[in-house]
Amino acid sequence: MRAQSISTRGKAGMLTGCMVNGWPLILLGCMTMGLASAQDHPSKPTEAHTTWRNYGGSPDGAQYSALRQIDRSNVKELQVAWTYRTGDDRRYAFSPLVVDGMMYVLAKKNSIVALDAATGKEIWTHPTDPDTTLITNRGIDYWESADRSDRRLLFSLNNELQELDALTGRSIAQFGTNGVLDLRAGLGRDPKSLTLVQSYNPGRIFENLIILGSATNEEYNSGPGDIRAYDVHTGRLAWSFHTVPHPGEPGYETWPKDAWKSVGGANDWSGMALDVKRGIVYVPTASPKYNFYGANRPGMNLYGDCLLALNARTGKLIWYYQMIHHDIWDYDNDSTPMLTTVLHHGKKVDVVAQAGKVGFLWVFNRETGEPLWPIEERPVLKSDMPGEETWPTQPFPSKPPPFARQSFTVNDLSPFLEPAEREQLKSEMLSAHNEGLFTPPGLGNTVEMPGNNGGANWGGTTVDPTSGDLYVVSKDLPAMLKLELASKVSETGSPEEQGRSIFGANCSLCHGTNREGKPPAIPSLVDVGSRLSDEQIQSVVQHGQGPMPAFSQLSAAEITSLLAYLKHPELAPAPADAEAAGPVDPINAHYRSSFGFMFANSGLPDITPPWTSLTAYDLNTGTIRWQIPLGVVPELAAKGFTDTGSQFPKVSPVLTAGGVVFTGTRDRKVRAIDSGTGKVLWEAEVDAALEGMPAVYEVQGREYVVFCAAAQATTYTHSVPGHPASQDPIPGAYVAFALPEAKATHH
């Protein structure tokens, strides 16, 4: 192996490194390992992974519990210990925290609620904004002082960081300014122009800091994806790492001049992992924006699509690896990095493993960033879009094997398609560009697989921190991309006619000109005025929700016109054919594509099942131990088709020392799976579908597993013949399971 020496100087300090097998490894020259000093409240080794005080269970986010009262031999005896209703019909995907027998959940119209973790009895409720869609709805953070006299919950709401007294639920007014910290400030942009900054995920607590990522929406000129750390006492900014580098910082040369002033994304919207002993936080980043066209940002685009190792105290870069160069596919690193220890070439090695949308699992030495197995830079297709400069190569790891399918052809069409639909789709695919994993989007149809919503997703991985056993939930959902220029917005006509013009320019790519969307991923807007209030629609338009970006550029008057059209589309006749477009400046052109999720009329994916899988890896050898379909589609299972996997999952598994992987899926089932074999050991049905992560904890010697069951269970989320769209309220609840008390006491 020939290594090339490289060095770059910037504000982060002197960087030195080498090119290994064609990949760039960067190490901070002034780095010293063993960075951590005494923390506010250090955990004893015997307590590691036995509590659930952090999102993902522990600071490393392993989604692992060392508790073993519930194990393979007795898990079938689990029974409901208690149920707490969410008190509304809303969708939740929240992972509870448990501290000293008190559980914290999200319920009652976005309220933070404290429960008795042994009984589910409500202790206190802190109302927030009942109408917002912008809240850390997947989990929150907990911090305590060394003497435990000061205990705080931290969460983000409407782009503001807030804190509560964990014992009383009262706001802490001394934090920030009158109890809130504006997360839009300090990003080098006009705060008023940023409608989406906070993530829906919580951050990581390290000593007296909270380290936060962000969600920056999916549009041109979106917000910066800076990684920032704040003092938990005051809200003072402690450090910031620019994922789109500023002048003088390493990586600045991988962008056009002053790109940081206008380009956004390259953010961490998913989860971070903290190595407390080393004082290193591992941060996965997403694609730069815009997702599918990058003529305005030629270059490698560091630090988009990277795994970053940062000094948790200072934010200084220790090392990084970029998985996608100049991403134009939206192939984010979108799951929490997993920290574990493996035996490699006869030596124990602490590693970090990263899964993402593209379907690869990347494994690196935790201290140095060196990959455990060779990574090859392979030539990929060049874009034919004017001005688009795709990167000539992309990295491919030699091991482990991918966990998701990475190609989709007419031979892979679902057997559940209707005949006419199959023929139409076959024709479209045969005429589309479909040359593999990195086929560049263009003006014609382009097949993307695993797809920009496929592969792994937030919370989709779990690991045993000591053995190298890792598990990934993956979704196979191909996409069909096609770049188009937005139509011009008309400033004449009735409010409904102007609203239709605004809809055509901003919304029709995804929701379709008929407003029917592509459920379940992209909801129908037909009769949306009967389901949502004007305020709720306006909030989603301004802040975004799920895969939908925020449209901050729309004025109040334009949103009013858009609402008028959505409520009364019959008052806006179809526009005349658009005039032919003139010459296009590719750098300033805002080409866009819908996300292109390939769903059939039934609401099921166009690709043959399984649609959801659970893959078990042995990272000591870099091999797959087993892979199973995860979940079912009830309508198909009733006909005998039980190996499909569930449909459109957002599943966050949890592994335990008892040899069990716990998951919940959209089919309203919670399951316990044997971590050694993939066999389903136990399952139970609850009242609603499940998304997000369960929590495993112990109170007075009894082990519990609690699930948030508060998602829409129906497969058919839009109307098709024989299957009207479900408008039923969601019977949401937190459901805790445990062994019978007598057995738990004597185990």
Protein Blocks (a to p, Z undefined) as FASTA:
>chain_A
ZZdddddddfkopcddddeehiacdddfkbcehkbccdfbdcdfklgopacfbghhiano
nopafbfkbcfklmmmgccfbdcdehiabdcdddcddeehiacddeehhiacdddfknop
afbdcdddfkbcbdcfkbccddddfkopaccddddeehiacdddfknopacfkgojehia
cfkgonlpafklpmbfbdcbdcddehjaccddddebjbehiacfbdcdddfklopafbdc
dfbdcehiahklmpcehklmmpggjiafbbcdddfknopacddddddddfkbcklmgcjh
iaehiacdddfknopafbdcdfbghiakhpacfbdcddddddeehiacdddddddfkopa
cdddfklopafbdcddddddddfbehiacdfbdcddfbdcdfbdcbdcfklgcfkbcfkl
mmmmmmmmmmpccebjklccdfbdcdddebjkgcjdehiaccdfknopacdddddddddd
dddddddddfedjfklmmmmmmmmmmmmmnopnlnojafklccfehklmmpcfklmmmmm
mnopajbccdfkbcfklmmmmmmmmmmmmlmccdddddddddddfklpccdddekiacdf
kopafbdcdfbdcddddfknopafbdcdedjdfklmmnopaknopahiaddddddfkopa
cdddfkopacdddfknopafbdcddfbdcedjdddddeehiacddddddbdfbfblccce
hiacdfbdcddddddddddfklmmmZZ
